[in-house]
Amino acid sequence: MPVKAQRKRRFTFVKDYFTFATHTTAQLPASIWYSQFRVSMQSEFYPFQSDDDRLYFDFFSVSYDKTITKAVVFTEFSYAKRLFNLALVDVLSDGELSDMATSGNNLDLEKVMATVSQCIRLFFEKYPDAEIQIQGNTPAKNRLYRMVITRELSNIRKYYEIYGANGPLAEPFEVGKAYKAYVLKLRTL
Amino acid sequence: MKTQVKTIEERKKQVLSDPRVQAIIIEKMEAAREFIEGGGLEKMRAAKH
């Protein structure tokens, strides 16, 4: 299929998706639904829902040929209060689940990451004293996270402190340095 | 035929009750144990940047 036709087809599908999203919102009045119309944004992101505790969020990653449900799960460490792990999980169409192997699997990495950043923002509204640990379980995922953080660093630092951790040591995030995990906290004035 | 739409709470329950998701979370928490128990978290909290 020519690229132009693919783009047109994708646009149509996304448009239909937003129609579906609006319909879903109406069906779920008790839940919290966020979309471009309710949350100011810097980058385009997918409409998403959260539970009342803002510890669970989900959204649809959409391309012209498939839709992947993604869930963002915040879990407080049992042995470190106020520190939460962030997990981004793909809920596959057959009901299977997988940790985010490549969020580029729908060629929408930027939009997925923008959506996750909105989830983080809303999480911090509810838990301003919390810290979030972001950790890939493979070197490839950590490289991906580092790439995204590096690219968005100036924006991130407007609102958050970002640290890189290796073993027991953490330091303010440095571009070009490899870390095993990243820790995010709200910037204090 | 209308498709049954699950609520956010139903979807949350489905995802969080899956043992593979629990395994992912536990794996990441265990991986962070050295950082936490080694004092990295406390030092980070105490530091002012």
gemmi code that builds the backbone of each chain (N, CA, C; Angstrom):
import gemmi

chains = {
    "A": [
        ("MET", (0.854, -1.199, 0.000), (0.000, 0.000, 0.000), (0.892, 1.252, 0.000)),
        ("PRO", (0.619, 2.226, -0.860), (1.435, 3.447, -0.868), (1.402, 4.142, 0.486)),
        ("VAL", (2.502, 4.859, 0.778), (2.614, 5.532, 2.079), (1.443, 6.492, 2.295)),
        ("LYS", (1.097, 7.239, 1.263), (0.016, 8.218, 1.391), (-1.295, 7.529, 1.784)),
        ("ALA", (-1.545, 6.395, 1.145), (-2.769, 5.652, 1.447), (-2.731, 5.102, 2.865)),
        ("GLN", (-1.538, 4.657, 3.288), (-1.393, 4.138, 4.663), (-1.715, 5.222, 5.678)),
        ("ARG", (-1.156, 6.417, 5.421), (-1.392, 7.533, 6.344), (-2.875, 7.871, 6.427)),
        ("LYS", (-3.517, 7.877, 5.256), (-4.943, 8.199, 5.228), (-5.725, 7.155, 6.016)),
        ("ARG", (-5.336, 5.902, 5.820), (-6.041, 4.821, 6.505), (-5.829, 4.926, 8.018)),
        ("ARG", (-4.596, 5.234, 8.404), (-4.304, 5.356, 9.826), (-5.093, 6.501, 10.447)),
        ("PHE", (-5.130, 7.630, 9.717), (-5.844, 8.789, 10.231), (-7.310, 8.432, 10.467)),
        ("THR", (-7.894, 7.733, 9.512), (-9.296, 7.348, 9.631), (-9.504, 6.468, 10.868)),
        ("PHE", (-8.577, 5.545, 11.042), (-8.711, 4.636, 12.170), (-8.623, 5.376, 13.496)),
        ("VAL", (-7.665, 6.302, 13.582), (-7.508, 7.071, 14.818), (-8.748, 7.902, 15.082)),
        ("LYS", (-9.281, 8.471, 14.029), (-10.489, 9.271, 14.178), (-11.617, 8.394, 14.744)),
        ("ASP", (-11.743, 7.206, 14.198), (-12.770, 6.281, 14.685), (-12.518, 5.915, 16.134)),
        ("TYR", (-11.263, 5.774, 16.460), (-10.901, 5.431, 17.831), (-11.370, 6.493, 18.806)),
        ("PHE", (-11.195, 7.747, 18.426), (-11.621, 8.811, 19.337), (-13.140, 8.807, 19.493)),
        ("THR", (-13.834, 8.459, 18.438), (-15.281, 8.335, 18.547), (-15.625, 7.245, 19.566)),
        ("PHE", (-14.923, 6.141, 19.431), (-15.131, 5.042, 20.369), (-14.831, 5.487, 21.803)),
        ("ALA", (-13.732, 6.258, 21.944), (-13.330, 6.704, 23.275), (-14.418, 7.557, 23.913)),
        ("THR", (-14.993, 8.427, 23.140), (-16.060, 9.278, 23.654), (-17.243, 8.430, 24.108)),
        ("HIS", (-17.550, 7.440, 23.296), (-18.649, 6.545, 23.622), (-18.349, 5.791, 24.930)),
        ("THR", (-17.115, 5.356, 25.067), (-16.735, 4.611, 26.266), (-16.876, 5.489, 27.506)),
        ("THR", (-16.472, 6.747, 27.366), (-16.564, 7.666, 28.498), (-17.999, 7.750, 29.011)),
        ("ALA", (-18.906, 7.821, 28.055), (-20.303, 7.942, 28.445), (-20.797, 6.696, 29.177)),
        ("GLN", (-20.177, 5.575, 28.854), (-20.614, 4.339, 29.487), (-20.025, 4.145, 30.882)),
        ("LEU", (-19.000, 4.917, 31.179), (-18.290, 4.714, 32.441), (-18.259, 6.006, 33.252)),
        ("PRO", (-19.413, 6.479, 33.668), (-19.453, 7.782, 34.327), (-18.721, 7.811, 35.671)),
        ("ALA", (-18.572, 6.661, 36.301), (-17.967, 6.664, 37.630), (-16.447, 6.698, 37.560)),
        ("SER", (-15.885, 6.373, 36.431), (-14.435, 6.321, 36.348), (-13.878, 7.665, 35.889)),
        ("ILE", (-12.583, 7.777, 35.993), (-11.937, 9.021, 35.602), (-11.381, 8.832, 34.198)),
        ("TRP", (-11.730, 9.731, 33.317), (-11.302, 9.601, 31.923), (-10.561, 10.870, 31.526)),
        ("TYR", (-9.392, 10.705, 31.001), (-8.601, 11.858, 30.600), (-8.411, 11.826, 29.094)),
        ("SER", (-8.555, 12.965, 28.482), (-8.312, 13.042, 27.049), (-7.702, 14.397, 26.759)),
        ("GLN", (-7.449, 14.632, 25.512), (-6.870, 15.921, 25.125), (-7.753, 17.083, 25.567)),
        ("PHE", (-9.012, 16.807, 25.756), (-9.930, 17.886, 26.076), (-9.931, 18.218, 27.566)),
        ("ARG", (-9.405, 17.332, 28.367), (-9.470, 17.558, 29.810), (-8.117, 17.813, 30.441)),
        ("VAL", (-7.049, 17.477, 29.771), (-5.723, 17.651, 30.349), (-4.881, 18.445, 29.366)),
        ("SER", (-4.313, 19.542, 29.842), (-3.450, 20.292, 28.941), (-2.244, 19.434, 28.585)),
        ("MET", (-1.669, 19.629, 27.432), (-0.615, 18.722, 27.011), (0.503, 19.482, 26.339)),
        ("GLN", (1.659, 18.859, 26.344), (2.774, 19.408, 25.591), (2.953, 18.602, 24.308)),
        ("SER", (2.794, 17.282, 24.416), (2.868, 16.430, 23.241), (1.531, 15.711, 23.107)),
        ("GLU", (1.271, 15.258, 21.907), (0.032, 14.515, 21.704), (0.098, 13.201, 22.470)),
        ("PHE", (-0.957, 12.878, 23.159), (-0.986, 11.623, 23.910), (-2.334, 10.946, 23.737)),
        ("TYR", (-2.377, 9.672, 24.080), (-3.623, 8.921, 23.955), (-4.567, 9.251, 25.108)),
        ("PRO", (-5.861, 9.256, 24.858), (-6.813, 9.338, 25.966), (-6.589, 8.153, 26.897)),
        ("PHE", (-6.718, 8.370, 28.167), (-6.480, 7.269, 29.099), (-7.430, 7.373, 30.278)),
        ("GLN", (-7.538, 6.283, 30.994), (-8.375, 6.238, 32.196), (-7.524, 5.885, 33.386)),
        ("SER", (-7.961, 6.308, 34.567), (-7.272, 5.867, 35.777), (-8.299, 5.433, 36.809)),
        ("ASP", (-7.821, 4.676, 37.768), (-8.694, 4.351, 38.889), (-8.695, 5.537, 39.859)),
        ("ASP", (-9.536, 5.475, 40.854), (-9.651, 6.593, 41.786), (-8.355, 6.851, 42.551)),
        ("ASP", (-7.586, 5.801, 42.791), (-6.336, 5.950, 43.544), (-5.190, 6.481, 42.692)),
        ("ARG", (-5.404, 6.528, 41.391), (-4.366, 6.943, 40.438), (-3.108, 6.074, 40.561)),
        ("LEU", (-3.344, 4.807, 40.763), (-2.243, 3.844, 40.781), (-2.307, 2.926, 39.570)),
        ("TYR", (-3.402, 2.985, 38.861), (-3.590, 2.165, 37.655), (-4.170, 3.031, 36.547)),
        ("PHE", (-3.516, 3.002, 35.401), (-3.981, 3.757, 34.237), (-3.970, 2.806, 33.043)),
        ("ASP", (-4.874, 2.993, 32.107), (-4.741, 2.243, 30.858), (-5.206, 3.061, 29.663)),
        ("PHE", (-4.699, 2.682, 28.520), (-5.022, 3.378, 27.280), (-4.784, 2.445, 26.101)),
        ("PHE", (-5.258, 2.856, 24.933), (-5.066, 2.071, 23.718), (-3.989, 2.714, 22.856)),
        ("SER", (-3.003, 1.919, 22.513), (-2.018, 2.327, 21.520), (-2.555, 1.879, 20.163)),
        ("VAL", (-2.743, 2.842, 19.282), (-3.488, 2.555, 18.048), (-2.627, 2.786, 16.815)),
        ("SER", (-2.640, 1.822, 15.912), (-2.069, 2.048, 14.580), (-3.087, 1.554, 13.567)),
        ("TYR", (-2.772, 1.676, 12.302), (-3.777, 1.336, 11.296), (-4.069, -0.156, 11.252)),
        ("ASP", (-3.147, -0.972, 11.778), (-3.392, -2.415, 11.663), (-3.641, -3.121, 12.990)),
        ("LYS", (-3.391, -2.438, 14.120), (-3.692, -3.118, 15.388), (-3.828, -2.123, 16.535)),
        ("THR", (-4.447, -2.582, 17.596), (-4.617, -1.789, 18.803), (-4.053, -2.593, 19.975)),
        ("ILE", (-3.206, -1.956, 20.759), (-2.629, -2.629, 21.923), (-3.081, -1.885, 23.174)),
        ("THR", (-3.661, -2.606, 24.118), (-4.009, -1.998, 25.392), (-2.768, -1.948, 26.259)),
        ("LYS", (-2.469, -0.781, 26.800), (-1.306, -0.630, 27.673), (-1.769, -0.186, 29.053)),
        ("ALA", (-1.169, -0.762, 30.067), (-1.506, -0.418, 31.447), (-0.267, 0.133, 32.137)),
        ("VAL", (-0.460, 1.212, 32.867), (0.607, 1.801, 33.680), (0.257, 1.520, 35.137)),
        ("VAL", (1.141, 0.812, 35.806), (0.848, 0.366, 37.174), (1.895, 0.932, 38.125)),
        ("PHE", (1.432, 1.645, 39.141), (2.325, 2.148, 40.185), (2.159, 1.256, 41.415)),
        ("THR", (3.260, 0.756, 41.936), (3.213, -0.122, 43.109), (4.198, 0.378, 44.155)),
        ("GLU", (3.697, 0.631, 45.348), (4.583, 1.122, 46.409), (5.451, -0.014, 46.937)),
        ("PHE", (6.726, 0.265, 47.118), (7.627, -0.740, 47.662), (7.243, -1.021, 49.112)),
        ("SER", (7.192, -2.298, 49.455), (6.792, -2.647, 50.822), (7.862, -2.254, 51.833)),
        ("TYR", (9.111, -2.201, 51.387), (10.186, -1.889, 52.327), (10.777, -0.503, 52.074)),
        ("ALA", (10.062, 0.335, 51.362), (10.510, 1.721, 51.161), (9.288, 2.571, 50.884)),
        ("LYS", (8.723, 3.096, 51.940), (7.509, 3.882, 51.793), (7.768, 5.098, 50.911)),
        ("ARG", (6.777, 5.472, 50.177), (6.768, 6.623, 49.268), (7.533, 6.372, 47.967)),
        ("LEU", (8.178, 5.224, 47.869), (8.830, 4.884, 46.600), (7.926, 3.919, 45.833)),
        ("PHE", (7.603, 4.289, 44.613), (6.694, 3.484, 43.797), (7.419, 2.996, 42.548)),
        ("ASN", (7.170, 1.759, 42.210), (7.658, 1.227, 40.953), (6.648, 1.538, 39.846)),
        ("LEU", (7.151, 1.930, 38.696), (6.274, 2.124, 37.535), (6.475, 0.949, 36.590)),
        ("ALA", (5.395, 0.292, 36.243), (5.455, -0.785, 35.251), (4.509, -0.435, 34.111)),
        ("LEU", (5.014, -0.558, 32.905), (4.174, -0.360, 31.719), (3.989, -1.727, 31.077)),
        ("VAL", (2.744, -2.162, 31.034), (2.453, -3.537, 30.635), (1.561, -3.537, 29.399)),
        ("ASP", (1.905, -4.367, 28.445), (1.029, -4.558, 27.280), (0.028, -5.656, 27.594)),
        ("VAL", (-1.253, -5.347, 27.412), (-2.275, -6.377, 27.527), (-2.616, -6.789, 26.114)),
        ("LEU", (-2.172, -7.950, 25.718), (-2.318, -8.365, 24.327), (-3.743, -8.807, 24.039)),
        ("SER", (-4.071, -8.828, 22.769), (-5.462, -9.079, 22.367), (-5.959, -10.457, 22.790)),
        ("ASP", (-5.045, -11.413, 22.943), (-5.468, -12.753, 23.336), (-5.527, -12.918, 24.857)),
        ("GLY", (-5.421, -11.766, 25.568), (-5.494, -11.833, 27.016), (-4.148, -12.049, 27.669)),
        ("GLU", (-3.125, -12.301, 26.843), (-1.781, -12.467, 27.387), (-1.251, -11.116, 27.848)),
        ("LEU", (-0.263, -11.148, 28.702), (0.337, -9.916, 29.202), (1.831, -9.961, 28.984)),
        ("SER", (2.410, -8.807, 28.740), (3.868, -8.776, 28.634), (4.363, -7.436, 29.130)),
        ("ASP", (5.545, -7.443, 29.715), (6.159, -6.185, 30.084), (6.485, -5.473, 28.784)),
        ("MET", (6.560, -4.147, 28.857), (6.775, -3.405, 27.628), (8.114, -3.784, 27.009)),
        ("ALA", (8.100, -4.632, 26.005), (9.333, -5.039, 25.363), (9.841, -3.928, 24.463)),
        ("THR", (9.005, -3.513, 23.570), (9.344, -2.387, 22.707), (8.082, -1.577, 22.534)),
        ("SER", (8.046, -0.437, 23.168), (6.811, 0.333, 23.035), (6.709, 0.900, 21.632)),
        ("GLY", (7.759, 0.680, 20.833), (7.660, 1.090, 19.448), (6.968, 0.046, 18.606)),
        ("ASN", (6.385, -0.977, 19.263), (5.790, -2.044, 18.484), (4.551, -1.598, 17.718)),
        ("ASN", (4.066, -0.399, 17.994), (2.990, 0.160, 17.181), (3.479, 1.426, 16.487)),
        ("LEU", (4.792, 1.600, 16.460), (5.421, 2.761, 15.824), (4.896, 4.075, 16.393)),
        ("ASP", (4.594, 4.066, 17.673), (4.046, 5.265, 18.300), (4.727, 5.530, 19.644)),
        ("LEU", (6.009, 5.259, 19.682), (6.763, 5.386, 20.932), (6.570, 6.755, 21.573)),
        ("GLU", (6.673, 7.793, 20.759), (6.590, 9.141, 21.310), (5.229, 9.387, 21.958)),
        ("LYS", (4.192, 8.929, 21.294), (2.839, 9.162, 21.818), (2.601, 8.320, 23.073)),
        ("VAL", (3.123, 7.098, 23.080), (2.987, 6.247, 24.267), (3.719, 6.884, 25.447)),
        ("MET", (4.943, 7.361, 25.195), (5.719, 7.964, 26.279), (5.057, 9.258, 26.769)),
        ("ALA", (4.478, 10.020, 25.848), (3.759, 11.229, 26.250), (2.560, 10.868, 27.127)),
        ("THR", (1.928, 9.762, 26.815), (0.786, 9.306, 27.625), (1.261, 8.868, 29.010)),
        ("VAL", (2.361, 8.138, 29.040), (2.906, 7.713, 30.334), (3.290, 8.946, 31.164)),
        ("SER", (3.837, 9.956, 30.511), (4.223, 11.159, 31.264), (3.000, 11.857, 31.844)),
        ("GLN", (1.876, 11.782, 31.132), (0.638, 12.347, 31.690), (0.165, 11.533, 32.897)),
        ("CYS", (0.334, 10.217, 32.800), (-0.029, 9.359, 33.946), (0.836, 9.722, 35.153)),
        ("ILE", (2.122, 9.936, 34.899), (3.040, 10.307, 35.982), (2.618, 11.641, 36.596)),
        ("ARG", (2.266, 12.574, 35.740), (1.853, 13.895, 36.234), (0.633, 13.781, 37.155)),
        ("LEU", (-0.334, 12.977, 36.740), (-1.540, 12.819, 37.560), (-1.256, 12.014, 38.826)),
        ("PHE", (-0.350, 11.067, 38.717), (0.063, 10.329, 39.906), (0.643, 11.306, 40.941)),
        ("PHE", (1.521, 12.184, 40.497), (2.163, 13.118, 41.427), (1.182, 14.147, 41.991)),
        ("GLU", (0.121, 14.418, 41.271), (-0.899, 15.315, 41.838), (-1.489, 14.702, 43.106)),
        ("LYS", (-1.619, 13.392, 43.083), (-2.213, 12.698, 44.229), (-1.151, 12.356, 45.277)),
        ("TYR", (0.065, 12.091, 44.824), (1.142, 11.673, 45.748), (2.355, 12.590, 45.560)),
        ("PRO", (2.250, 13.841, 45.987), (3.339, 14.797, 45.711), (4.643, 14.465, 46.429)),
        ("ASP", (4.587, 13.699, 47.495), (5.809, 13.359, 48.234), (6.437, 12.048, 47.763)),
        ("ALA", (5.852, 11.453, 46.766), (6.330, 10.138, 46.331), (7.533, 10.255, 45.394)),
        ("GLU", (8.198, 9.149, 45.225), (9.223, 9.017, 44.192), (8.835, 7.831, 43.309)),
        ("ILE", (9.172, 7.929, 42.059), (8.857, 6.845, 41.126), (10.154, 6.234, 40.623)),
        ("GLN", (10.234, 4.919, 40.727), (11.371, 4.229, 40.129), (10.971, 3.683, 38.767)),
        ("ILE", (11.799, 3.957, 37.781), (11.568, 3.447, 36.432), (12.762, 2.576, 36.074)),
        ("GLN", (12.454, 1.330, 35.758), (13.550, 0.387, 35.540), (13.156, -0.611, 34.470)),
        ("GLY", (13.973, -0.727, 33.474), (13.741, -1.757, 32.477), (14.329, -3.065, 32.968)),
        ("ASN", (13.744, -4.164, 32.537), (14.315, -5.436, 32.986), (15.274, -6.032, 31.957)),
        ("THR", (15.592, -5.242, 30.941), (16.639, -5.656, 30.004), (17.477, -4.415, 29.692)),
        ("PRO", (18.723, -4.617, 29.272), (19.544, -3.466, 28.878), (18.900, -2.653, 27.753)),
        ("ALA", (18.205, -3.336, 26.851), (17.567, -2.622, 25.731), (16.511, -1.655, 26.236)),
        ("LYS", (15.741, -2.098, 27.205), (14.695, -1.223, 27.735), (15.299, -0.051, 28.491)),
        ("ASN", (16.381, -0.315, 29.224), (17.022, 0.785, 29.931), (17.610, 1.801, 28.959)),
        ("ARG", (18.137, 1.306, 27.841), (18.641, 2.236, 26.822), (17.491, 3.066, 26.254)),
        ("LEU", (16.369, 2.409, 26.057), (15.200, 3.125, 25.540), (14.777, 4.223, 26.524)),
        ("TYR", (14.702, 3.878, 27.799), (14.316, 4.869, 28.806), (15.321, 6.019, 28.838)),
        ("ARG", (16.611, 5.659, 28.753), (17.641, 6.700, 28.802), (17.509, 7.639, 27.596)),
        ("MET", (17.194, 7.045, 26.455), (17.037, 7.847, 25.246), (15.873, 8.830, 25.405)),
        ("VAL", (14.771, 8.327, 25.930), (13.590, 9.183, 26.086), (13.860, 10.273, 27.122)),
        ("ILE", (14.478, 9.891, 28.233), (14.776, 10.878, 29.281), (15.737, 11.944, 28.753)),
        ("THR", (16.745, 11.503, 28.031), (17.722, 12.455, 27.485), (17.044, 13.449, 26.550)),
        ("ARG", (16.190, 12.921, 25.700), (15.514, 13.786, 24.732), (14.597, 14.797, 25.420)),
        ("GLU", (13.960, 14.365, 26.504), (12.973, 15.217, 27.170), (13.532, 15.876, 28.427)),
        ("LEU", (14.846, 15.826, 28.589), (15.433, 16.233, 29.859), (15.080, 17.664, 30.259)),
        ("SER", (15.140, 18.575, 29.319), (14.867, 19.972, 29.675), (13.428, 20.133, 30.153)),
        ("ASN", (12.504, 19.413, 29.540), (11.108, 19.465, 29.994), (10.943, 18.780, 31.341)),
        ("ILE", (11.584, 17.628, 31.496), (11.466, 16.874, 32.747), (11.953, 17.712, 33.919)),
        ("ARG", (13.081, 18.393, 33.716), (13.689, 19.144, 34.824), (12.919, 20.402, 35.203)),
        ("LYS", (11.972, 20.791, 34.382), (11.116, 21.920, 34.777), (10.243, 21.536, 35.961)),
        ("TYR", (9.885, 20.257, 36.022), (8.900, 19.820, 37.014), (9.432, 18.770, 37.989)),
        ("TYR", (10.457, 18.046, 37.570), (10.913, 16.905, 38.366), (12.413, 16.950, 38.600)),
        ("GLU", (12.815, 16.245, 39.639), (14.220, 15.895, 39.801), (14.358, 14.480, 39.253)),
        ("ILE", (15.377, 14.242, 38.481), (15.571, 12.908, 37.897), (16.965, 12.405, 38.274)),
        ("TYR", (16.983, 11.185, 38.788), (18.225, 10.576, 39.248), (18.477, 9.288, 38.466)),
        ("GLY", (19.733, 8.974, 38.322), (20.120, 7.683, 37.774), (20.707, 6.862, 38.898)),
        ("ALA", (20.380, 5.585, 38.936), (20.858, 4.718, 40.016), (21.610, 3.527, 39.445)),
        ("ASN", (22.736, 3.249, 40.062), (23.505, 2.033, 39.778), (23.832, 1.379, 41.107)),
        ("GLY", (23.277, 0.229, 41.353), (23.493, -0.402, 42.652), (22.996, 0.501, 43.764)),
        ("PRO", (23.792, 0.693, 44.808), (23.325, 1.501, 45.929), (23.497, 3.002, 45.703)),
        ("LEU", (24.030, 3.397, 44.590), (24.340, 4.810, 44.369), (23.353, 5.462, 43.417)),
        ("ALA", (22.960, 6.675, 43.777), (22.100, 7.461, 42.893), (22.705, 8.843, 42.747)),
        ("GLU", (22.551, 9.400, 41.587), (23.079, 10.745, 41.347), (22.142, 11.444, 40.375)),
        ("PRO", (22.202, 12.769, 40.337), (21.386, 13.460, 39.338), (21.709, 12.927, 37.947)),
        ("PHE", (20.704, 12.707, 37.170), (20.855, 12.090, 35.847), (21.860, 12.858, 34.996)),
        ("GLU", (22.785, 12.112, 34.417), (23.757, 12.720, 33.506), (23.576, 12.129, 32.112)),
        ("VAL", (23.534, 13.003, 31.147), (23.380, 12.558, 29.754), (24.578, 11.701, 29.350)),
        ("GLY", (24.299, 10.614, 28.682), (25.358, 9.763, 28.154), (25.843, 8.710, 29.126)),
        ("LYS", (25.321, 8.734, 30.354), (25.756, 7.766, 31.352), (24.712, 6.653, 31.481)),
        ("ALA", (25.205, 5.425, 31.602), (24.274, 4.289, 31.700), (23.849, 4.072, 33.150)),
        ("TYR", (22.581, 3.845, 33.349), (22.049, 3.575, 34.688), (21.182, 2.318, 34.637)),
        ("LYS", (21.077, 1.667, 35.797), (20.209, 0.496, 35.889), (18.766, 0.904, 36.156)),
        ("ALA", (18.599, 2.048, 36.787), (17.244, 2.511, 37.117), (17.233, 4.032, 37.186)),
        ("TYR", (16.044, 4.567, 37.121), (15.866, 6.015, 37.197), (14.837, 6.312, 38.285)),
        ("VAL", (15.067, 7.406, 39.002), (14.121, 7.795, 40.047), (13.667, 9.217, 39.775)),
        ("LEU", (12.365, 9.393, 39.852), (11.753, 10.674, 39.526), (11.030, 11.187, 40.753)),
        ("LYS", (11.195, 12.453, 41.067), (10.425, 13.059, 42.153), (10.075, 14.481, 41.764)),
        ("LEU", (9.040, 15.004, 42.388), (8.622, 16.360, 42.066), (9.699, 17.346, 42.501)),
        ("ARG", (9.927, 18.321, 41.676), (10.894, 19.357, 42.031), (10.300, 20.224, 43.146)),
        ("THR", (11.078, 20.441, 44.168), (10.613, 21.305, 45.253), (11.082, 22.722, 44.991)),
        ("LEU", (10.234, 23.666, 45.314), (10.568, 25.078, 45.056), (11.391, 25.665, 46.193)),
    ],
    "B": [
        ("MET", (-24.439, -6.925, 17.500), (-24.259, -7.312, 18.895), (-23.302, -6.340, 19.574)),
        ("LYS", (-23.672, -5.838, 20.729), (-22.819, -4.885, 21.428), (-21.692, -5.612, 22.164)),
        ("THR", (-20.520, -4.990, 22.147), (-19.384, -5.555, 22.880), (-19.456, -5.111, 24.341)),
        ("GLN", (-19.274, -6.044, 25.232), (-19.291, -5.723, 26.653), (-18.030, -4.928, 27.006)),
        ("VAL", (-18.204, -3.753, 27.554), (-17.059, -2.930, 27.926), (-16.781, -3.105, 29.414)),
        ("LYS", (-15.561, -3.493, 29.713), (-15.192, -3.669, 31.122), (-14.921, -2.315, 31.751)),
        ("THR", (-15.214, -2.179, 33.017), (-14.917, -0.944, 33.724), (-13.434, -0.888, 34.041)),
        ("ILE", (-12.991, 0.287, 34.413), (-11.577, 0.446, 34.771), (-11.222, -0.465, 35.953)),
        ("GLU", (-12.129, -0.609, 36.885), (-11.846, -1.468, 38.040), (-11.746, -2.934, 37.636)),
        ("GLU", (-12.582, -3.335, 36.690), (-12.515, -4.719, 36.202), (-11.204, -4.963, 35.458)),
        ("ARG", (-10.818, -3.993, 34.653), (-9.561, -4.145, 33.899), (-8.361, -4.140, 34.849)),
        ("LYS", (-8.425, -3.267, 35.837), (-7.343, -3.210, 36.827), (-7.213, -4.553, 37.554)),
        ("LYS", (-8.359, -5.078, 37.952), (-8.356, -6.359, 38.676), (-7.771, -7.464, 37.804)),
        ("GLN", (-8.159, -7.462, 36.526), (-7.661, -8.480, 35.598), (-6.146, -8.399, 35.439)),
        ("VAL", (-5.662, -7.175, 35.252), (-4.219, -7.008, 35.030), (-3.435, -7.329, 36.296)),
        ("LEU", (-3.885, -6.777, 37.422), (-3.100, -6.938, 38.658), (-3.177, -8.358, 39.220)),
        ("SER", (-4.227, -9.075, 38.877), (-4.331, -10.442, 39.400), (-3.538, -11.436, 38.560)),
        ("ASP", (-3.040, -10.983, 37.429), (-2.278, -11.895, 36.584), (-0.912, -12.173, 37.204)),
        ("PRO", (-0.573, -13.417, 37.404), (0.707, -13.735, 38.051), (1.917, -13.224, 37.288)),
        ("ARG", (1.782, -13.073, 35.969), (2.920, -12.553, 35.197), (3.169, -11.086, 35.501)),
        ("VAL", (2.102, -10.337, 35.727), (2.280, -8.933, 36.106), (2.908, -8.864, 37.497)),
        ("GLN", (2.414, -9.703, 38.375), (2.998, -9.734, 39.722), (4.478, -10.105, 39.644)),
        ("ALA", (4.806, -11.029, 38.758), (6.211, -11.435, 38.612), (7.068, -10.274, 38.121)),
        ("ILE", (6.525, -9.502, 37.191), (7.247, -8.334, 36.670), (7.516, -7.337, 37.796)),
        ("ILE", (6.470, -7.077, 38.583), (6.593, -6.094, 39.663), (7.585, -6.582, 40.715)),
        ("ILE", (7.466, -7.849, 41.077), (8.368, -8.403, 42.096), (9.815, -8.372, 41.593)),
        ("GLU", (9.992, -8.712, 40.321), (11.346, -8.693, 39.741), (11.959, -7.301, 39.835)),
        ("LYS", (11.181, -6.274, 39.523), (11.705, -4.911, 39.563), (11.964, -4.468, 40.996)),
        ("MET", (11.109, -4.902, 41.901), (11.315, -4.526, 43.307), (12.564, -5.199, 43.866)),
        ("GLU", (12.761, -6.428, 43.480), (13.964, -7.127, 43.951), (15.220, -6.478, 43.372)),
        ("ALA", (15.110, -6.048, 42.113), (16.262, -5.412, 41.471), (16.625, -4.096, 42.160)),
        ("ALA", (15.644, -3.463, 42.794), (15.895, -2.183, 43.464), (16.335, -2.351, 44.907)),
        ("ARG", (16.358, -3.582, 45.385), (16.650, -3.812, 46.795), (18.040, -3.271, 47.180)),
        ("GLU", (19.021, -3.478, 46.294), (20.378, -3.021, 46.592), (20.404, -1.499, 46.749)),
        ("PHE", (19.698, -0.817, 45.874), (19.634, 0.646, 45.920), (18.993, 1.120, 47.224)),
        ("ILE", (17.948, 0.444, 47.634), (17.215, 0.860, 48.831), (17.970, 0.461, 50.097)),
        ("GLU", (18.332, -0.798, 50.162), (18.970, -1.280, 51.399), (20.414, -0.811, 51.509)),
        ("GLY", (21.014, -0.450, 50.389), (22.379, 0.075, 50.420), (22.449, 1.543, 50.802)),
        ("GLY", (21.300, 2.146, 51.042), (21.269, 3.534, 51.503), (21.151, 4.555, 50.387)),
        ("GLY", (21.080, 4.097, 49.155), (20.987, 5.023, 48.029), (19.740, 5.894, 48.072)),
        ("LEU", (18.645, 5.281, 48.451), (17.390, 6.041, 48.499), (17.451, 7.119, 49.570)),
        ("GLU", (17.951, 6.757, 50.739), (18.034, 7.735, 51.833), (18.964, 8.884, 51.475)),
        ("LYS", (20.094, 8.548, 50.852), (21.034, 9.607, 50.444), (20.387, 10.523, 49.413)),
        ("MET", (19.660, 9.926, 48.512), (19.008, 10.732, 47.481), (17.961, 11.654, 48.107)),
        ("ARG", (17.226, 11.125, 49.073), (16.193, 11.941, 49.720), (16.824, 13.080, 50.533)),
        ("ALA", (17.980, 12.794, 51.099), (18.625, 13.806, 51.943), (19.319, 14.884, 51.112)),
        ("ALA", (19.699, 14.522, 49.885), (20.465, 15.459, 49.059), (19.572, 16.583, 48.550)),
        ("LYS", (20.148, 17.746, 48.438), (19.449, 18.891, 47.839), (20.197, 19.264, 46.573)),
        ("HIS", (19.485, 19.219, 45.474), (20.130, 19.569, 44.207), (19.445, 20.785, 43.610)),
    ],
}
model = gemmi.Model(1)
for chain_id, residues in chains.items():
    chain = gemmi.Chain(chain_id)
    for i, (resn, *xyz) in enumerate(residues, 1):
        res = gemmi.Residue()
        res.name, res.seqid = resn, gemmi.SeqId(i, " ")
        for name, pos in zip(("N", "CA", "C"), xyz):
            atom = gemmi.Atom()
            atom.name, atom.element = name, gemmi.Element(name[0])
            atom.pos, atom.b_iso = gemmi.Position(*pos), 0.0
            res.add_atom(atom)
        chain.add_residue(res)
    model.add_chain(chain)
structure = gemmi.Structure()
structure.add_model(model)
structure.setup_entities()
